């Protein structure tokens, strides 16, 4: 089966959505009968936020969207967490005690090559263009204003995280 071999080569799991027991193959022209599933490991997200109320709001939004999230309260804790395991994405508050989000992002960019570091999304109450620019210059991929909104988080996740299942 050519589709199974392609899926294997791309490290994707080939899954039959509908299978005719009388036939052990699927017509490759009829693409409604299968889909490819990417790595099924859970997405790893860190929320770096020192404000308890903001933590609860962000966690609730991410939970409702189906994501499990680790919470830390400053940039130093983000770096320690990244040294223990890899993460796909960090929601990074810009202003935190001990080490702020900008400094933590600078450190992450120094310590990990681009292909090994997580996507970093800045979060701040300021919506000024100069603050967005500071986030991007520090090495963040994007920026969301606080208070965070469900639609903004959805858009960020859709933009930066691969889909776990894509239908063909």
Phi and psi restraints in degrees (value plus and minus 20) as a CYANA .aco file:
   2 UNK   PHI     -86.2   -46.2
   2 UNK   PSI     -58.1   -18.1
   3 UNK   PHI     -86.0   -46.0
   3 UNK   PSI     -58.1   -18.1
   4 UNK   PHI     -84.5   -44.5
   4 UNK   PSI     -60.3   -20.3
   5 UNK   PHI     -86.9   -46.9
   5 UNK   PSI     -61.3   -21.3
   6 UNK   PHI     -83.1   -43.1
   6 UNK   PSI     -65.0   -25.0
   7 UNK   PHI     -80.2   -40.2
   7 UNK   PSI     -62.6   -22.6
   8 UNK   PHI     -82.8   -42.8
   8 UNK   PSI     -65.0   -25.0
   9 UNK   PHI     -80.3   -40.3
   9 UNK   PSI     -61.2   -21.2
  10 UNK   PHI    -102.9   -62.9
  10 UNK   PSI     -14.8    25.2
  11 UNK   PHI      38.4    78.4
  11 UNK   PSI      22.9    62.9
  12 UNK   PHI    -133.2   -93.2
  12 UNK   PSI     135.1   175.1
  13 UNK   PHI    -114.4   -74.4
  13 UNK   PSI     106.3   146.3
  14 UNK   PHI    -109.7   -69.7
  14 UNK   PSI     101.7   141.7
  15 UNK   PHI    -148.3  -108.3
  15 UNK   PSI     114.9   154.9
  16 UNK   PHI    -107.7   -67.7
  16 UNK   PSI     105.5   145.5
  17 UNK   PHI    -102.2   -62.2
  17 UNK   PSI     -57.0   -17.0
  18 UNK   PHI    -155.9  -115.9
  18 UNK   PSI     112.6   152.6
  19 UNK   PHI    -149.2  -109.2
  19 UNK   PSI     107.6   147.6
  20 UNK   PHI    -107.3   -67.3
  20 UNK   PSI      92.5   132.5
  21 UNK   PHI     -79.5   -39.5
  21 UNK   PSI     -43.3    -3.3
  22 UNK   PHI     -99.7   -59.7
  22 UNK   PSI     -25.8    14.2
  23 UNK   PHI    -157.8  -117.8
  23 UNK   PSI     113.1   153.1
  24 UNK   PHI    -117.8   -77.8
  24 UNK   PSI      -7.3    32.7
  25 UNK   PHI    -152.5  -112.5
  25 UNK   PSI     146.3   186.3
  26 UNK   PHI    -140.1  -100.1
  26 UNK   PSI     117.3   157.3
  27 UNK   PHI     -80.3   -40.3
  27 UNK   PSI      97.8   137.8
  28 UNK   PHI     -83.4   -43.4
  28 UNK   PSI     -38.5     1.5
  29 UNK   PHI     -95.4   -55.4
  29 UNK   PSI     -51.2   -11.2
  30 UNK   PHI    -107.2   -67.2
  30 UNK   PSI      63.6   103.6
  31 UNK   PHI     -96.6   -56.6
  31 UNK   PSI     -21.5    18.5
  32 UNK   PHI     -93.7   -53.7
  32 UNK   PSI     -33.4     6.6
  33 UNK   PHI    -110.8   -70.8
  33 UNK   PSI     -23.1    16.9
  34 UNK   PHI    -169.9  -129.9
  34 UNK   PSI     144.6   184.6
  35 UNK   PHI    -165.3  -125.3
  35 UNK   PSI     140.4   180.4
  36 UNK   PHI    -122.4   -82.4
  36 UNK   PSI     116.6   156.6
  37 UNK   PHI    -135.6   -95.6
  37 UNK   PSI     104.3   144.3
  38 UNK   PHI     -97.2   -57.2
  38 UNK   PSI    -199.5  -159.5
  39 UNK   PHI     -61.7   -21.7
  39 UNK   PSI     102.8   142.8
  40 UNK   PHI    -109.4   -69.4
  40 UNK   PSI     -12.9    27.1
  41 UNK   PHI     -86.2   -46.2
  41 UNK   PSI     126.8   166.8
  42 UNK   PHI     -87.3   -47.3
  42 UNK   PSI     128.1   168.1
  43 UNK   PHI     -91.4   -51.4
  43 UNK   PSI     114.2   154.2
  44 UNK   PHI    -124.3   -84.3
  44 UNK   PSI      99.8   139.8
  45 UNK   PHI    -145.1  -105.1
  45 UNK   PSI     119.8   159.8
  46 UNK   PHI    -134.6   -94.6
  46 UNK   PSI     116.6   156.6
  47 UNK   PHI    -128.6   -88.6
  47 UNK   PSI      96.5   136.5
  48 UNK   PHI    -124.1   -84.1
  48 UNK   PSI      83.3   123.3
  49 UNK   PHI    -172.3  -132.3
  49 UNK   PSI     108.8   148.8
  50 UNK   PHI    -110.9   -70.9
  50 UNK   PSI     -37.7     2.3
  51 UNK   PHI    -107.8   -67.8
  51 UNK   PSI     102.3   142.3
  52 UNK   PHI     -80.6   -40.6
  52 UNK   PSI     -61.0   -21.0
  53 UNK   PHI     -84.4   -44.4
  53 UNK   PSI     -65.7   -25.7
  54 UNK   PHI     -83.6   -43.6
  54 UNK   PSI     -56.1   -16.1
  55 UNK   PHI     -79.4   -39.4
  55 UNK   PSI     -69.2   -29.2
  56 UNK   PHI     -83.1   -43.1
  56 UNK   PSI     -61.3   -21.3
  57 UNK   PHI     -83.6   -43.6
  57 UNK   PSI     -70.0   -30.0
  58 UNK   PHI     -83.5   -43.5
  58 UNK   PSI     -63.0   -23.0
  59 UNK   PHI     -81.4   -41.4
  59 UNK   PSI     -61.6   -21.6
  60 UNK   PHI     -84.0   -44.0
  60 UNK   PSI     -63.0   -23.0
  61 UNK   PHI     -82.3   -42.3
  61 UNK   PSI     -69.0   -29.0
  62 UNK   PHI     -83.9   -43.9
  62 UNK   PSI     -58.4   -18.4
  63 UNK   PHI     -83.2   -43.2
  63 UNK   PSI     -64.7   -24.7
  64 UNK   PHI     -83.9   -43.9
  64 UNK   PSI     -47.8    -7.8
  65 UNK   PHI    -105.3   -65.3
  65 UNK   PSI     -21.6    18.4
  66 UNK   PHI      73.6   113.6
  66 UNK   PSI      -2.7    37.3
  67 UNK   PHI    -129.0   -89.0
  67 UNK   PSI     117.0   157.0
  68 UNK   PHI    -112.7   -72.7
  68 UNK   PSI     116.6   156.6
  69 UNK   PHI    -154.1  -114.1
  69 UNK   PSI     117.5   157.5
  70 UNK   PHI    -111.6   -71.6
  70 UNK   PSI     120.8   160.8
  71 UNK   PHI    -134.2   -94.2
  71 UNK   PSI     114.0   154.0
  72 UNK   PHI    -150.7  -110.7
  72 UNK   PSI     143.2   183.2
  73 UNK   PHI    -131.3   -91.3
  73 UNK   PSI     -17.4    22.6
  74 UNK   PHI    -181.7  -141.7
  74 UNK   PSI     150.0   190.0
  75 UNK   PHI     -83.6   -43.6
  75 UNK   PSI     -54.4   -14.4
  76 UNK   PHI     -82.1   -42.1
  76 UNK   PSI     -60.1   -20.1
  77 UNK   PHI     -88.5   -48.5
  77 UNK   PSI     -51.1   -11.1
  78 UNK   PHI     -82.1   -42.1
  78 UNK   PSI     -68.3   -28.3
  79 UNK   PHI     -81.7   -41.7
  79 UNK   PSI     -62.1   -22.1
  80 UNK   PHI     -82.4   -42.4
  80 UNK   PSI     -61.6   -21.6
  81 UNK   PHI     -84.6   -44.6
  81 UNK   PSI     -60.7   -20.7
  82 UNK   PHI     -87.3   -47.3
  82 UNK   PSI     -47.3    -7.3
  83 UNK   PHI     -92.5   -52.5
  83 UNK   PSI     -43.7    -3.7
  84 UNK   PHI    -106.3   -66.3
  84 UNK   PSI     -56.5   -16.5
  85 UNK   PHI    -178.2  -138.2
  85 UNK   PSI     144.7   184.7
  86 UNK   PHI    -108.0   -68.0
  86 UNK   PSI     132.0   172.0
  87 UNK   PHI    -150.5  -110.5
  87 UNK   PSI     134.9   174.9
  88 UNK   PHI    -105.5   -65.5
  88 UNK   PSI     -55.7   -15.7
  89 UNK   PHI    -171.5  -131.5
  89 UNK   PSI     124.1   164.1
  90 UNK   PHI    -143.4  -103.4
  90 UNK   PSI     104.4   144.4
  91 UNK   PHI    -110.9   -70.9
  91 UNK   PSI      92.8   132.8
  92 UNK   PHI    -134.9   -94.9
  92 UNK   PSI      91.6   131.6
  93 UNK   PHI     -83.1   -43.1
  93 UNK   PSI     120.8   160.8
  94 UNK   PHI     -97.5   -57.5
  94 UNK   PSI     -60.6   -20.6
  95 UNK   PHI    -128.5   -88.5
  95 UNK   PSI      88.0   128.0
  96 UNK   PHI    -159.7  -119.7
  96 UNK   PSI     137.8   177.8
  97 UNK   PHI     -92.6   -52.6
  97 UNK   PSI     146.8   186.8
  98 UNK   PHI      48.0    88.0
  98 UNK   PSI     -85.5   -45.5
  99 UNK   PHI    -161.8  -121.8
  99 UNK   PSI      99.6   139.6
 100 UNK   PHI     -95.9   -55.9
 100 UNK   PSI     152.7   192.7
 101 UNK   PHI     -85.4   -45.4
 101 UNK   PSI     -54.0   -14.0
 102 UNK   PHI     -87.2   -47.2
 102 UNK   PSI     -65.8   -25.8
 103 UNK   PHI     -86.1   -46.1
 103 UNK   PSI     -61.9   -21.9
 104 UNK   PHI     -80.8   -40.8
 104 UNK   PSI     -60.9   -20.9
 105 UNK   PHI     -84.8   -44.8
 105 UNK   PSI     -62.8   -22.8
 106 UNK   PHI     -76.5   -36.5
 106 UNK   PSI     -65.9   -25.9
 107 UNK   PHI     -83.8   -43.8
 107 UNK   PSI     -63.2   -23.2
 108 UNK   PHI     -81.2   -41.2
 108 UNK   PSI     -62.2   -22.2
 109 UNK   PHI     -85.9   -45.9
 109 UNK   PSI     -50.0   -10.0
 110 UNK   PHI     -95.8   -55.8
 110 UNK   PSI     -59.4   -19.4
 111 UNK   PHI    -104.2   -64.2
 111 UNK   PSI     -48.0    -8.0
 112 UNK   PHI    -142.9  -102.9
 112 UNK   PSI     116.0   156.0
 113 UNK   PHI     -87.8   -47.8
 113 UNK   PSI     137.4   177.4
 114 UNK   PHI     -70.8   -30.8
 114 UNK   PSI     -59.9   -19.9
 115 UNK   PHI     -93.6   -53.6
 115 UNK   PSI     -31.3     8.7
 116 UNK   PHI    -130.0   -90.0
 116 UNK   PSI     -28.1    11.9
 117 UNK   PHI    -117.5   -77.5
 117 UNK   PSI     135.2   175.2
 118 UNK   PHI     -95.4   -55.4
 118 UNK   PSI     143.8   183.8
 119 UNK   PHI     -92.2   -52.2
 119 UNK   PSI     113.6   153.6
 120 UNK   PHI    -136.1   -96.1
 120 UNK   PSI     104.6   144.6
 121 UNK   PHI    -134.2   -94.2
 121 UNK   PSI      97.9   137.9
 122 UNK   PHI     -94.1   -54.1
 122 UNK   PSI     125.3   165.3
 123 UNK   PHI    -151.7  -111.7
 123 UNK   PSI     106.7   146.7
 124 UNK   PHI    -173.6  -133.6
 124 UNK   PSI     134.7   174.7
 125 UNK   PHI     -92.3   -52.3
 125 UNK   PSI     -42.0    -2.0
 126 UNK   PHI     -98.8   -58.8
 126 UNK   PSI     115.0   155.0
 127 UNK   PHI    -131.9   -91.9
 127 UNK   PSI      -2.1    37.9
 128 UNK   PHI     -97.1   -57.1
 128 UNK   PSI     128.0   168.0
 129 UNK   PHI     -81.8   -41.8
 129 UNK   PSI     -53.9   -13.9
 130 UNK   PHI     -83.8   -43.8
 130 UNK   PSI     -54.4   -14.4
 131 UNK   PHI     -92.3   -52.3
 131 UNK   PSI     -58.5   -18.5
 132 UNK   PHI     -80.5   -40.5
 132 UNK   PSI     -63.6   -23.6
 133 UNK   PHI     -82.6   -42.6
 133 UNK   PSI     -61.7   -21.7
 134 UNK   PHI     -80.3   -40.3
 134 UNK   PSI     -61.7   -21.7
 135 UNK   PHI     -81.6   -41.6
 135 UNK   PSI     -67.3   -27.3
 136 UNK   PHI     -87.1   -47.1
 136 UNK   PSI     -59.7   -19.7
 137 UNK   PHI     -85.7   -45.7
 137 UNK   PSI     -51.1   -11.1
 138 UNK   PHI     -91.0   -51.0
 138 UNK   PSI     -39.9     0.1
 139 UNK   PHI      98.5   138.5
 139 UNK   PSI     -15.1    24.9
 140 UNK   PHI     -94.4   -54.4
 140 UNK   PSI     129.9   169.9
 141 UNK   PHI    -102.2   -62.2
 141 UNK   PSI     -49.4    -9.4
 142 UNK   PHI    -181.6  -141.6
 142 UNK   PSI    -192.6  -152.6
 143 UNK   PHI    -172.1  -132.1
 143 UNK   PSI     115.8   155.8
 144 UNK   PHI    -147.4  -107.4
 144 UNK   PSI     115.8   155.8
 145 UNK   PHI     -97.6   -57.6
 145 UNK   PSI     132.4   172.4
 146 UNK   PHI    -122.5   -82.5
 146 UNK   PSI     129.9   169.9
 147 UNK   PHI     -88.8   -48.8
 147 UNK   PSI     120.7   160.7
 148 UNK   PHI     -92.2   -52.2
 148 UNK   PSI     128.4   168.4
 149 UNK   PHI    -136.8   -96.8
 149 UNK   PSI     128.5   168.5
 150 UNK   PHI     -75.4   -35.4
 150 UNK   PSI     -66.8   -26.8
 151 UNK   PHI     -82.7   -42.7
 151 UNK   PSI     -57.1   -17.1
 152 UNK   PHI     -86.7   -46.7
 152 UNK   PSI     -60.7   -20.7
 153 UNK   PHI     -86.2   -46.2
 153 UNK   PSI     -63.0   -23.0
 154 UNK   PHI     -77.4   -37.4
 154 UNK   PSI     -65.2   -25.2
 155 UNK   PHI     -83.5   -43.5
 155 UNK   PSI     -62.1   -22.1
 156 UNK   PHI     -83.5   -43.5
 156 UNK   PSI     -67.0   -27.0
 157 UNK   PHI     -83.0   -43.0
 157 UNK   PSI     -61.2   -21.2
 158 UNK   PHI     -86.1   -46.1
 158 UNK   PSI     -55.4   -15.4
 159 UNK   PHI     -93.5   -53.5
 159 UNK   PSI     -60.2   -20.2
 160 UNK   PHI    -127.7   -87.7
 160 UNK   PSI     -40.7    -0.7
 161 UNK   PHI    -124.6   -84.6
 161 UNK   PSI     116.9   156.9
 162 UNK   PHI     -86.4   -46.4
 162 UNK   PSI     129.1   169.1
 163 UNK   PHI     -89.9   -49.9
 163 UNK   PSI     119.3   159.3
 164 UNK   PHI     -95.5   -55.5
 164 UNK   PSI     -51.5   -11.5
 165 UNK   PHI    -156.0  -116.0
 165 UNK   PSI     107.0   147.0
 166 UNK   PHI    -142.3  -102.3
 166 UNK   PSI     106.2   146.2
 167 UNK   PHI    -107.0   -67.0
 167 UNK   PSI     120.3   160.3
